[in-house]
Amino acid sequence: MNTGKRILCAAAAALLLTAASACQSVPYTGRSRMLMTSESYETDSGKQAWDELKKTETISTDATANALVARVGKRIADAADCPNFSWEFLVFRNPEANAFCLPGGKVGVYTGILSSMSCEAELAGVIGHEVGHAIARHGGERMTQSLLQSIGAALLSETTRNEQILQAYGVVSNLGVILPYSRKHEHEADTLGLILMAKAGYDPSSLIAFWRNFSKTGGSSGSFLEKFLSTHPLDSERISAMEKQLPEAMQYYNRAKNKYGKGESLSFR
Ligand SMILES: [Zn+2]
């Protein structure tokens, strides 16, 4: 497609989206970014994709696991303070190490990642990281990029729209290609994850220990963490960036009304 056509397509696509917003900034980090998707478009798409996932993926019947994810997730949700979100938390029975938060607050945790955790704070950190991607609207930013590439994006069939939102939020499903988050988005979700877990009353240093462990085991081939790392690339530079942010996160932790430290020990095998 030539540049002129691309600009026309992008403009047409933008017109088809209600309340398209321009430059806005990410909470806590203050980074400004261009969004052509409205929050309500993202939330509606997230809700539809979530309904579809509930039909296609196997929801875990483990009441203890679901209660745990709901309890820890609620604390992260309270810390995130998003009045427009309609939060839901579910555990999916899937051996892959993955977790996600769709726009509007639909949080899924796979049994494959739950089994690698030794305490509640690690779960709080992973949910915090995923919620961080959602409140920063990283999926909307990715969709904006695809809108800029194709007029078709706004006119896609429902199925393709679901697929697009799932891919935009890094959900592993049977839908095919998963785009890894960019380095910039990963760093930002790390920052937001540390702040949210600390505000929720979980010791943020536990998350850094967990990621360090991830980076050791995730590199080996056939590791169950491979899938998670393929959508959330992790390296020593990311871990040292989080270490630098720890003092700021500790300030939020020190101000938290309830402190849980590492929380309860977990042993889902
Ligand atoms: Zn991530």
Residues whose N, C-alpha, C, O or C-beta is under 5 A from the ligand:
A	BS01	ZN	Y181 E186 A189 T231 H232
